Amino acid sequence: MRIILGLVLSIMFASASFAQGPTLVWEAKGLARPESVVHDPATDVLYVSNINGAVMQKDGNGFISRLKSDGTILERNWVTGFNSPTGLALRDRTLYVADVDALVEVDAASGSIKKRHPANGAIFLNDVVVAEDGTVYVSDTPMNTIWRLKDGVFEPWLTSDELEGPNGLLVEGDKLTVASLGRLKSVGQEQEPAGMFSVNLEDQTIEPLVKGKTIGNLDGLQVLKPGAYLVTDWADGALYQVNTDGKVDLLIDLNQGSADLIYSPATGIALIPMMLDNSLAAYRLSAPADSKKVDKKDGEKKKK
């Protein structure tokens, strides 16, 4: 009887905690403008890119950190020799790193740089994704260009203003899903939000993923479930759930600089690099239908 009662109470407590919305599980501090994170299932470690300076600056200060899956930093400066490393992708023990105007291959076993693929004419290589056949796609945000590494050749694959500053990338079957940055507010430039797009990998046609919808200045992109995505907003500091039917929910109100996340359906945890906070934050997400907010300040942050 006690065992049954204890089990019921445990389930009730877990359900109540889950219904409260996203909760911060841990936060790894002491990083240096982290931009992207990937999980290595072979070793159960995390790799985090650190810009460690100005974005797009070719200063040689960038590095990759190696962390335990609980956020403990194993080697802060695990791989050095980068300029402004951003997007990461892992495939067959090769870690691909976007670094301003080059795609860099790192041996995940040794931490040594194996190869650099120059992207002549690129301004800011941003996110990286690897398709099932091993083809690598990389976004060049300011140039509205997607680069492709295939059969050892790294070259522009698609350039179009319709992409609105491509940032986060996902390969889904014969489609490339894109979360776009738009324009950030700067001297002489007004802030312009953007949306999400689907690119046909065969004929390169571009279609809005959510028709007629601008969402924000988007960065990281992950699948939450069929028909729903997790997307970060770098400028406003937010994690959104974006449904293909047009519904957009704010899941977590974050500080500015929320960057290229990953999400594990098995654990329900999203890992979000907080670039301007110099940290990596782990949030356990609530049920997809529950879009309650975790506010960093009083008042309610409006949906886009």
C-alpha positions in Angstrom: 0.0 0.0 0.0 2.8 2.4 0.9 4.6 1.6 -2.3 1.4 2.3 -4.3 0.8 5.5 -2.4 4.4 6.6 -2.9 4.2 5.9 -6.6 1.0 7.9 -6.9 2.5 10.9 -5.1 5.6 10.7 -7.3 3.5 10.8 -10.4 1.4 13.7 -9.0 4.5 15.6 -8.1 6.1 15.0 -11.5 2.9 16.0 -13.3 2.6 19.2 -11.3 6.2 20.1 -12.0 5.7 19.4 -15.7 2.6 21.5 -15.9 4.4 24.6 -14.5 6.2 25.1 -17.8 9.9 25.1 -18.7 12.3 25.0 -15.8 16.0 25.7 -15.7 17.9 22.5 -14.9 21.4 23.8 -15.0 23.6 26.6 -16.4 27.2 26.3 -17.4 28.9 29.7 -16.9 32.4 30.9 -17.8 32.1 30.5 -21.5 33.1 33.2 -24.0 30.2 34.3 -26.3 29.0 30.8 -27.0 27.0 30.4 -30.2 26.2 26.8 -30.9 26.1 23.4 -29.1 26.0 19.8 -30.3 25.8 16.5 -28.3 28.2 13.6 -29.1 26.3 10.4 -28.4 29.5 8.3 -28.7 31.1 10.0 -25.6 28.0 11.7 -24.1 29.8 15.1 -24.1 28.8 18.5 -25.5 30.8 20.7 -27.9 30.2 24.4 -27.7 31.6 27.1 -30.1 32.9 30.2 -28.4 33.3 33.4 -30.5 35.4 35.0 -27.7 35.3 38.5 -29.3 33.4 40.3 -32.0 31.2 38.4 -34.4 32.8 38.0 -37.8 36.1 39.3 -36.5 39.1 37.3 -37.8 41.2 37.6 -34.7 42.2 34.0 -34.0 40.5 34.1 -30.5 37.7 31.6 -31.1 37.7 28.1 -29.6 35.5 25.0 -29.0 34.7 23.8 -25.4 34.1 20.3 -24.3 31.5 19.8 -21.5 29.8 16.9 -19.7 26.2 16.4 -20.5 25.4 17.9 -17.0 27.1 21.2 -18.0 30.4 20.5 -16.2 33.2 22.0 -18.2 35.8 19.4 -19.1 38.1 21.5 -21.3 37.2 25.1 -21.9 39.7 25.6 -24.7 39.5 22.1 -26.2 40.1 23.2 -29.8 41.7 26.6 -30.6 42.7 28.3 -33.8 39.3 29.7 -34.8 38.3 33.2 -35.6 34.6 33.6 -34.8 33.2 30.0 -34.7 29.4 29.7 -34.8 27.4 26.8 -36.1 28.3 23.2 -35.3 27.3 19.8 -36.7 28.6 16.3 -36.0 28.8 13.4 -38.4 30.9 10.2 -38.4 33.4 11.6 -35.8 33.9 14.8 -37.7 32.8 18.0 -36.1 32.0 20.7 -38.7 32.5 24.3 -37.6 31.4 27.5 -39.4 34.1 30.1 -39.0 33.4 33.4 -40.7 34.5 32.5 -44.3 35.6 28.9 -43.9 34.1 25.5 -43.0 36.4 23.7 -40.6 36.6 19.9 -40.0 37.7 18.8 -36.5 38.5 15.2 -35.5 36.1 14.7 -32.6 38.3 11.9 -31.2 41.5 13.9 -31.0 40.4 17.5 -31.1 42.7 18.3 -34.0 41.7 20.3 -37.0 41.7 18.1 -40.1 40.7 20.4 -42.9 39.6 23.9 -43.8 37.3 24.6 -46.7 37.5 28.3 -47.7 34.3 30.0 -48.7 35.5 32.7 -51.1 33.1 35.7 -51.1 31.3 34.6 -47.9 30.8 37.2 -45.2 29.4 35.3 -42.2 29.0 31.5 -42.3 26.5 30.9 -39.5 24.7 27.5 -39.1 25.7 24.0 -40.3 23.6 20.9 -40.9 24.5 17.5 -42.4 22.1 15.6 -44.6 21.7 11.8 -44.4 23.9 11.3 -47.5 26.7 13.4 -45.9 26.1 16.6 -47.8 26.8 19.6 -45.6 24.8 22.8 -45.8 25.9 26.1 -44.3 24.1 29.4 -44.1 25.8 32.7 -45.0 23.4 35.1 -43.3 24.3 38.6 -44.8 24.7 37.2 -48.3 21.3 35.4 -48.3 23.3 32.3 -49.4 23.3 28.6 -48.6 26.7 26.9 -49.2 27.1 23.2 -49.8 30.0 20.8 -49.3 29.5 17.8 -51.5 32.1 15.4 -52.9 34.9 17.6 -51.4 33.6 20.7 -53.2 32.5 23.7 -51.1 30.6 26.2 -53.1 27.5 28.5 -53.0 24.4 26.3 -53.6 21.5 28.8 -53.4 21.4 32.6 -53.2 18.1 34.4 -52.9 16.7 37.5 -51.1 13.7 35.4 -50.3 15.7 33.8 -47.6 15.7 37.0 -45.5 19.0 36.3 -43.9 19.2 32.5 -43.5 20.4 31.4 -40.1 19.2 28.1 -38.5 19.1 25.0 -40.7 17.5 21.6 -40.6 17.3 18.9 -43.3 14.0 17.1 -43.3 13.7 14.5 -46.1 13.9 16.4 -49.4 13.5 19.8 -47.7 15.9 22.2 -46.1 14.1 24.1 -43.3 15.4 27.6 -42.6 14.9 30.0 -39.7 15.9 33.5 -40.8 17.5 36.3 -38.9 16.2 39.3 -40.8 18.0 42.4 -39.8 19.3 43.4 -36.4 19.1 47.0 -35.3 22.3 48.9 -35.8 23.6 52.3 -36.8 21.6 53.3 -39.9 19.6 50.1 -40.0 16.2 49.4 -38.5 15.4 46.1 -37.0 13.4 43.8 -39.3 12.0 40.4 -38.2 11.9 37.4 -40.5 10.2 34.1 -40.7 10.8 30.4 -41.6 11.2 28.8 -45.0 11.2 25.5 -46.7 13.7 24.9 -49.6 13.3 22.0 -52.0 16.7 20.2 -52.2 16.0 19.1 -55.7 14.8 22.2 -57.5 15.7 24.9 -54.9 12.2 26.4 -54.8 11.6 28.4 -51.6 8.2 28.5 -49.8 7.3 30.1 -46.5 6.9 27.5 -43.8 4.4 29.6 -42.0 2.6 31.7 -44.7 2.4 35.4 -44.2 4.1 35.2 -40.8 7.1 37.1 -39.5 8.3 35.7 -36.2 11.4 37.5 -35.0 15.2 37.7 -35.5 15.6 33.9 -35.5 18.7 31.8 -34.7 18.5 28.2 -33.5 16.1 25.7 -35.0 15.0 22.2 -33.8 12.1 19.9 -34.3 9.9 19.6 -31.3 7.3 17.2 -32.8 5.7 16.7 -36.2 4.4 20.0 -37.3 6.1 22.0 -34.5 9.5 23.6 -34.1 11.6 25.1 -31.4 13.1 28.4 -32.5 15.2 31.0 -30.6 15.0 34.7 -31.2 18.5 36.3 -30.8 17.4 39.9 -30.6 14.4 39.7 -28.2 15.8 36.8 -26.3 13.1 34.1 -26.5 12.4 30.4 -27.2 9.3 30.0 -29.4 7.2 27.0 -30.4 6.3 27.5 -34.0 3.6 25.4 -35.6 3.2 24.9 -39.3 -0.5 25.9 -38.9 0.7 29.4 -38.0 0.4 29.3 -34.2 3.4 30.8 -32.4 3.8 30.4 -28.6 6.4 32.0 -26.4 7.8 29.1 -24.3 10.7 30.9 -22.4 11.4 34.6 -22.0 15.2 34.8 -22.2 17.9 37.5 -22.2 19.1 38.8 -25.6 21.6 36.6 -27.3 19.7 33.2 -27.2 21.5 31.3 -30.0 21.8 28.0 -31.7 20.0 25.4 -29.5 19.7 21.6 -29.5 16.7 19.6 -28.1 16.5 16.0 -26.9 13.0 14.5 -27.1 14.2 11.7 -24.8 14.9 14.0 -21.9 12.7 16.9 -22.9 15.7 19.2 -22.4 16.7 22.1 -24.6 20.3 23.4 -24.4 20.5 27.1 -25.3 23.8 29.0 -25.7 23.3 32.4 -24.2 25.9 34.4 -26.1 25.8 37.7 -24.2 25.6 35.9 -20.8 28.6 33.7 -21.6 26.7 30.6 -20.5 24.9 27.5 -21.7 21.5 27.0 -20.2 19.6 23.7 -20.0 15.8 23.9 -19.8 13.4 21.1 -19.3 10.4 21.9 -21.4 6.7 21.4 -20.5 4.2 19.6 -22.6 4.0 21.1 -26.1 0.4 22.3 -25.5 1.5 24.2 -22.4 3.1 27.5 -23.4 3.4 29.2 -20.0 6.2 31.6 -19.7 9.4 31.7 -17.6 9.8 35.5 -17.2 13.0 37.2 -16.4 11.2 40.4 -15.4 7.8 41.5 -14.3 5.1 41.8 -16.8 4.1 39.7 -19.8 6.1 39.4 -22.9 3.8 39.4 -26.0 3.9 36.8 -28.7 5.2 37.8 -32.1 
